[in-house]
Amino acid sequence: MRPQIVLFGDSITEQSFRSGGWGAELANTYSRKADVFVRGYGGYNTKWALFLLHHIFPLACTKPPVAVTIFFGANDAALQGRTSERQHVPVEEYKENLKKMVQHLKGCSTTMLVVLITPPPVDEEGRREYARSLYGEKAMKLPERTNEVTGTYARHCVELAKELGLRSIDLWSKMQETEGWQQKFLSDGLHLTAEGNAVVHREVVKVFSEAWLYAAEMPNDFPHHSEIDGNDPEKAFQQRCL
């Protein structure tokens, strides 16, 4: 059985298997090396995600994933008093919830590679334009998220990774290194464009490779067709399959 990689997060993870999505690209990178599973839940924050842990990652699992990405925060950072306030989770609670997730995963496997990913930056004008396209004059007058507040959540995510000795991807900072990141990487001020997905894919592959999940050095699950002798095919399968 191939090793399993699980992507756990909100809508940015749920959408990652769409055309050009970072999850789909990751599955392609690890084709015949590992199976990539998406466990993304649109609109979820870390508080709600805690209820899913025992269902997605049962402690009694005999073959836990070799790697898990935890990609939450975009909804936790929704502002109180605005249109998405029911998704809001205070930043200290957000950090504690991430810690609980990590502790649960390490309870499943002490060798599991756990990677924390910060929420991406927020383009506030892009969010307003998106709301106007949906609701017209009834659209919110103030953004339901701000880049500054989301940055605070990103910093707490990175801090936790350092405290726990985990690898992390500071997507909030990384994307803002590129001029024009607002339109280049974000489709509606929050979710990712194809180029935004490419950034996530590249960063995840980099972190995985720096750990021990370097795709080029991982064995294929079965022999490459070029290794199979047409006159004696059984020979190529004897070592791995018999």
C-alpha positions as CSV (number, residue, x, y, z in Angstrom):
1,M,0.0,0.0,0.0
2,R,1.3,3.5,-0.9
3,P,2.0,6.0,1.9
4,Q,-0.8,8.4,2.5
5,I,-0.7,12.2,2.6
6,V,-3.7,14.0,4.0
7,L,-4.5,17.7,3.3
8,F,-6.7,19.0,6.2
9,G,-8.2,22.4,6.1
10,D,-10.9,24.8,5.0
11,S,-12.2,25.8,1.6
12,I,-8.8,26.5,0.3
13,T,-8.0,22.9,0.9
14,E,-11.4,21.7,-0.3
15,Q,-10.9,23.4,-3.6
16,S,-7.4,22.2,-4.1
17,F,-8.3,19.3,-6.3
18,R,-10.0,21.6,-8.9
19,S,-8.2,22.1,-12.2
20,G,-4.8,23.6,-11.4
21,G,-5.3,23.2,-7.7
22,W,-2.4,22.7,-5.3
23,G,-3.7,19.4,-4.1
24,A,-4.2,18.0,-7.6
25,E,-0.6,19.1,-8.4
26,L,0.7,17.5,-5.3
27,A,-1.0,14.2,-6.3
28,N,0.7,14.5,-9.6
29,T,4.1,15.1,-8.0
30,Y,3.7,12.0,-5.9
31,S,2.0,9.9,-8.6
32,R,2.8,6.2,-7.9
33,K,4.7,7.2,-4.8
34,A,2.0,8.3,-2.3
35,D,-1.8,8.8,-2.3
36,V,-3.0,12.3,-1.6
37,F,-6.3,12.7,0.2
38,V,-8.2,15.9,0.5
39,R,-10.1,16.6,3.7
40,G,-11.1,20.2,3.2
41,Y,-14.3,21.8,4.7
42,G,-15.4,25.1,3.3
43,G,-16.3,27.7,5.9
44,Y,-14.8,25.7,8.8
45,N,-12.6,27.3,11.5
46,T,-10.3,25.4,13.9
47,K,-13.0,25.2,16.6
48,W,-15.3,23.2,14.3
49,A,-12.5,21.2,12.8
50,L,-11.6,19.8,16.2
51,F,-14.9,17.8,16.0
52,L,-13.6,16.0,12.9
53,L,-10.3,14.8,14.2
54,H,-11.3,11.4,15.6
55,H,-13.3,10.6,12.5
56,I,-10.6,11.5,10.0
57,F,-7.6,10.5,12.0
58,P,-8.7,7.6,14.4
59,L,-6.2,6.9,17.0
60,A,-6.6,3.1,16.5
61,C,-5.7,3.4,12.8
62,T,-3.1,0.7,11.9
63,K,-1.7,2.7,9.0
64,P,-1.8,6.4,9.7
65,P,-0.7,9.0,7.1
66,V,2.9,9.7,6.7
67,A,2.3,13.4,6.3
68,V,-0.6,15.9,7.1
69,T,-0.9,19.6,6.2
70,I,-3.0,21.7,8.6
71,F,-4.3,24.7,6.7
72,F,-6.7,26.8,8.8
73,G,-7.1,30.4,9.8
74,A,-8.8,32.2,7.0
75,N,-12.2,31.8,8.7
76,D,-10.9,32.0,12.3
77,A,-9.7,35.5,11.4
78,A,-13.2,36.7,10.3
79,L,-14.0,39.9,12.3
80,Q,-16.5,40.2,15.0
81,G,-19.4,42.5,14.2
82,R,-19.1,41.9,10.5
83,T,-21.0,39.6,8.2
84,S,-18.9,36.4,8.9
85,E,-18.6,36.9,12.6
86,R,-20.0,33.4,13.4
87,Q,-16.7,31.9,12.0
88,H,-14.5,34.1,14.3
89,V,-12.2,32.3,16.7
90,P,-10.0,34.5,19.0
91,V,-6.4,34.3,18.0
92,E,-5.1,32.6,21.2
93,E,-7.9,30.0,20.9
94,Y,-6.9,29.5,17.3
95,K,-3.4,28.7,18.3
96,E,-4.5,26.4,21.1
97,N,-6.8,24.6,18.6
98,L,-3.9,24.0,16.2
99,K,-1.9,22.6,19.1
100,K,-4.7,20.2,19.9
101,M,-4.7,19.1,16.3
102,V,-1.0,18.5,16.3
103,Q,-1.1,16.6,19.6
104,H,-3.9,14.3,18.2
105,L,-2.0,13.6,15.0
106,K,1.2,12.8,17.0
107,G,-0.9,10.5,19.1
108,C,-1.7,8.6,15.8
109,S,1.9,8.5,14.8
110,T,5.0,10.0,16.5
111,T,6.8,9.9,13.1
112,M,4.1,11.6,11.1
113,L,5.3,14.8,9.3
114,V,2.9,17.6,10.3
115,V,3.1,20.9,8.4
116,L,1.3,24.0,9.5
117,I,0.2,26.4,6.8
118,T,-0.8,30.0,7.6
119,P,-3.8,31.6,6.0
120,P,-3.0,33.6,2.8
121,P,-3.1,37.4,2.9
122,V,-6.4,39.1,2.3
123,D,-7.1,41.7,-0.4
124,E,-9.8,43.8,1.3
125,E,-10.9,45.6,-1.9
126,G,-11.1,42.3,-3.7
127,R,-13.4,41.0,-1.0
128,R,-15.6,44.1,-1.3
129,E,-15.7,43.7,-5.1
130,Y,-16.7,40.1,-4.8
131,A,-19.5,40.9,-2.3
132,R,-20.8,43.6,-4.7
133,S,-20.8,41.1,-7.5
134,L,-23.1,38.9,-5.4
135,Y,-25.3,41.3,-3.5
136,G,-25.1,44.6,-5.3
137,E,-26.1,47.5,-3.1
138,K,-26.9,45.1,-0.2
139,A,-23.3,44.1,0.0
140,M,-21.3,44.7,3.1
141,K,-19.8,48.2,3.5
142,L,-16.9,47.0,5.6
143,P,-14.7,44.0,4.8
144,E,-15.4,40.9,6.9
145,R,-11.7,40.2,7.1
146,T,-8.6,42.4,7.0
147,N,-5.1,41.6,6.0
148,E,-3.7,43.0,9.2
149,V,-5.7,40.8,11.5
150,T,-5.1,37.8,9.3
151,G,-1.4,38.5,9.6
152,T,-1.7,38.1,13.4
153,Y,-3.2,34.7,13.0
154,A,-0.4,33.8,10.6
155,R,2.2,34.8,13.1
156,H,0.6,32.7,15.8
157,C,0.6,29.7,13.4
158,V,4.3,30.1,12.7
159,E,5.1,30.7,16.4
160,L,3.3,27.5,17.3
161,A,5.3,25.5,14.7
162,K,8.5,26.8,16.2
163,E,7.4,25.9,19.8
164,L,6.5,22.4,18.8
165,G,9.5,21.8,16.5
166,L,7.3,21.5,13.4
167,R,7.7,22.7,9.8
168,S,5.5,25.5,8.7
169,I,4.7,27.6,5.5
170,D,4.2,31.3,6.1
171,L,1.9,31.8,3.1
172,W,0.8,35.2,4.4
173,S,4.3,36.6,4.1
174,K,5.4,34.6,1.1
175,M,2.7,35.8,-1.2
176,Q,3.2,39.4,-0.3
177,E,6.8,39.3,-1.5
178,T,5.4,39.5,-5.0
179,E,4.2,42.8,-6.4
180,G,0.5,42.8,-7.4
181,W,-0.1,39.7,-5.2
182,Q,-3.7,40.8,-4.7
183,Q,-4.9,40.0,-8.3
184,K,-2.1,37.6,-9.1
185,F,-2.7,35.1,-6.3
186,L,-6.3,35.7,-5.1
187,S,-9.5,35.3,-7.1
188,D,-11.9,37.0,-4.8
189,G,-9.6,38.6,-2.2
190,L,-9.3,35.3,-0.3
191,H,-9.3,32.2,-2.4
192,L,-6.6,31.2,-4.7
193,T,-6.0,31.7,-8.5
194,A,-4.1,29.2,-10.5
195,E,-0.9,31.1,-9.7
196,G,-1.8,31.2,-6.0
197,N,-2.3,27.5,-6.0
198,A,1.1,27.1,-7.7
199,V,2.7,29.0,-4.8
200,V,1.2,26.6,-2.3
201,H,2.1,23.5,-4.3
202,R,5.7,24.7,-4.6
203,E,6.0,25.5,-0.9
204,V,4.5,22.2,0.2
205,V,6.8,20.2,-2.1
206,K,9.8,22.1,-0.8
207,V,8.9,21.4,2.8
208,F,8.2,17.8,2.2
209,S,11.4,17.3,0.2
210,E,13.5,19.0,2.9
211,A,12.0,16.6,5.4
212,W,12.1,13.0,4.0
213,L,9.3,12.9,1.4
214,Y,11.4,13.7,-1.7
215,A,9.3,12.3,-4.5
216,A,12.3,11.7,-6.8
217,E,13.8,9.3,-4.3
218,M,10.7,7.5,-3.3
219,P,10.1,4.1,-4.9
220,N,7.2,3.5,-7.3
221,D,4.5,1.1,-6.0
222,F,5.1,-1.3,-8.8
223,P,7.8,-1.8,-11.5
224,H,8.1,0.7,-14.3
225,H,6.9,-0.8,-17.6
226,S,10.4,-0.6,-19.0
227,E,11.5,-3.1,-16.3
228,I,9.0,-5.7,-17.4
229,D,10.3,-8.4,-19.8
230,G,7.6,-9.2,-22.3
231,N,8.7,-12.9,-22.4
232,D,9.0,-13.3,-18.7
233,P,6.9,-10.6,-16.9
234,E,6.7,-12.5,-13.6
235,K,10.4,-11.8,-12.9
236,A,9.8,-8.0,-12.6
237,F,7.0,-8.6,-10.0
238,Q,8.6,-11.3,-7.9
239,Q,10.5,-9.1,-5.5
240,R,7.6,-6.6,-4.8
241,C,4.5,-8.7,-5.3
242,L,5.1,-12.3,-4.4
